[in-house]
Amino acid sequence: MKDAFELNTIMYRVLAAANIGNKGGIYKNDTRPVDSKAEDIVVNVIALELDELPQKATTNVNIYVADKPQNINGKNMLVEDTTRLEKLSLNVVSALKSAYVEGLKFVSESQTIFDEPSINQHCVNIRVRWNIQTD
């Protein structure tokens, strides 16, 4: 049976092998540097069935992008960089669709954009559903 540590490693390897194009690192769980301003990707398992095959699991893939300055009605503001968020999220979804890991299938289930005002970044959360057929 797979465990959360193994699934995090698999997802990390799939994304690291793909050319996502982010200007930052790829991290598992809470290992992203606290003060990072880079375009980082963080993966973590949020649910995993342990007792039977096929196992089912859910993983978050979070893509962080710094907000960009923009003048709106004469006010300088920081706004989400939708161009970078869209490009990176499309690249992640494409990498997941084309990845092959024997005995595993993962499907991009949903996508949400979060504002992270305390760090002047936005985050795209891609929730990934797993179907695990092998031990």
Secondary structure as a PSIPRED ss2 file (coil, helix, strand):
# PSIPRED VFORMAT (PSIPRED V4.0)

   1 M C   1.000  0.000  0.000
   2 K C   1.000  0.000  0.000
   3 D C   1.000  0.000  0.000
   4 A H   0.000  1.000  0.000
   5 F H   0.000  1.000  0.000
   6 E H   0.000  1.000  0.000
   7 L H   0.000  1.000  0.000
   8 N H   0.000  1.000  0.000
   9 T H   0.000  1.000  0.000
  10 I H   0.000  1.000  0.000
  11 M H   0.000  1.000  0.000
  12 Y H   0.000  1.000  0.000
  13 R H   0.000  1.000  0.000
  14 V H   0.000  1.000  0.000
  15 L H   0.000  1.000  0.000
  16 A H   0.000  1.000  0.000
  17 A H   0.000  1.000  0.000
  18 A C   1.000  0.000  0.000
  19 N C   1.000  0.000  0.000
  20 I C   1.000  0.000  0.000
  21 G C   1.000  0.000  0.000
  22 N C   1.000  0.000  0.000
  23 K C   1.000  0.000  0.000
  24 G C   1.000  0.000  0.000
  25 G C   1.000  0.000  0.000
  26 I E   0.000  0.000  1.000
  27 Y E   0.000  0.000  1.000
  28 K E   0.000  0.000  1.000
  29 N C   1.000  0.000  0.000
  30 D C   1.000  0.000  0.000
  31 T C   1.000  0.000  0.000
  32 R C   1.000  0.000  0.000
  33 P C   1.000  0.000  0.000
  34 V C   1.000  0.000  0.000
  35 D C   1.000  0.000  0.000
  36 S C   1.000  0.000  0.000
  37 K C   1.000  0.000  0.000
  38 A C   1.000  0.000  0.000
  39 E C   1.000  0.000  0.000
  40 D C   1.000  0.000  0.000
  41 I E   0.000  0.000  1.000
  42 V E   0.000  0.000  1.000
  43 V E   0.000  0.000  1.000
  44 N E   0.000  0.000  1.000
  45 V E   0.000  0.000  1.000
  46 I E   0.000  0.000  1.000
  47 A E   0.000  0.000  1.000
  48 L E   0.000  0.000  1.000
  49 E C   1.000  0.000  0.000
  50 L C   1.000  0.000  0.000
  51 D C   1.000  0.000  0.000
  52 E C   1.000  0.000  0.000
  53 L C   1.000  0.000  0.000
  54 P C   1.000  0.000  0.000
  55 Q E   0.000  0.000  1.000
  56 K E   0.000  0.000  1.000
  57 A E   0.000  0.000  1.000
  58 T E   0.000  0.000  1.000
  59 T E   0.000  0.000  1.000
  60 N E   0.000  0.000  1.000
  61 V E   0.000  0.000  1.000
  62 N E   0.000  0.000  1.000
  63 I E   0.000  0.000  1.000
  64 Y E   0.000  0.000  1.000
  65 V E   0.000  0.000  1.000
  66 A E   0.000  0.000  1.000
  67 D C   1.000  0.000  0.000
  68 K E   0.000  0.000  1.000
  69 P E   0.000  0.000  1.000
  70 Q E   0.000  0.000  1.000
  71 N E   0.000  0.000  1.000
  72 I E   0.000  0.000  1.000
  73 N C   1.000  0.000  0.000
  74 G C   1.000  0.000  0.000
  75 K E   0.000  0.000  1.000
  76 N E   0.000  0.000  1.000
  77 M E   0.000  0.000  1.000
  78 L E   0.000  0.000  1.000
  79 V E   0.000  0.000  1.000
  80 E C   1.000  0.000  0.000
  81 D C   1.000  0.000  0.000
  82 T H   0.000  1.000  0.000
  83 T H   0.000  1.000  0.000
  84 R H   0.000  1.000  0.000
  85 L H   0.000  1.000  0.000
  86 E H   0.000  1.000  0.000
  87 K H   0.000  1.000  0.000
  88 L H   0.000  1.000  0.000
  89 S H   0.000  1.000  0.000
  90 L H   0.000  1.000  0.000
  91 N H   0.000  1.000  0.000
  92 V H   0.000  1.000  0.000
  93 V H   0.000  1.000  0.000
  94 S H   0.000  1.000  0.000
  95 A H   0.000  1.000  0.000
  96 L H   0.000  1.000  0.000
  97 K H   0.000  1.000  0.000
  98 S H   0.000  1.000  0.000
  99 A C   1.000  0.000  0.000
 100 Y C   1.000  0.000  0.000
 101 V E   0.000  0.000  1.000
 102 E C   1.000  0.000  0.000
 103 G C   1.000  0.000  0.000
 104 L E   0.000  0.000  1.000
 105 K E   0.000  0.000  1.000
 106 F E   0.000  0.000  1.000
 107 V E   0.000  0.000  1.000
 108 S E   0.000  0.000  1.000
 109 E E   0.000  0.000  1.000
 110 S E   0.000  0.000  1.000
 111 Q E   0.000  0.000  1.000
 112 T E   0.000  0.000  1.000
 113 I E   0.000  0.000  1.000
 114 F E   0.000  0.000  1.000
 115 D E   0.000  0.000  1.000
 116 E E   0.000  0.000  1.000
 117 P H   0.000  1.000  0.000
 118 S H   0.000  1.000  0.000
 119 I H   0.000  1.000  0.000
 120 N C   1.000  0.000  0.000
 121 Q E   0.000  0.000  1.000
 122 H E   0.000  0.000  1.000
 123 C E   0.000  0.000  1.000
 124 V E   0.000  0.000  1.000
 125 N E   0.000  0.000  1.000
 126 I E   0.000  0.000  1.000
 127 R E   0.000  0.000  1.000
 128 V E   0.000  0.000  1.000
 129 R E   0.000  0.000  1.000
 130 W E   0.000  0.000  1.000
 131 N E   0.000  0.000  1.000
 132 I E   0.000  0.000  1.000
 133 Q C   1.000  0.000  0.000
 134 T C   1.000  0.000  0.000
 135 D C   1.000  0.000  0.000
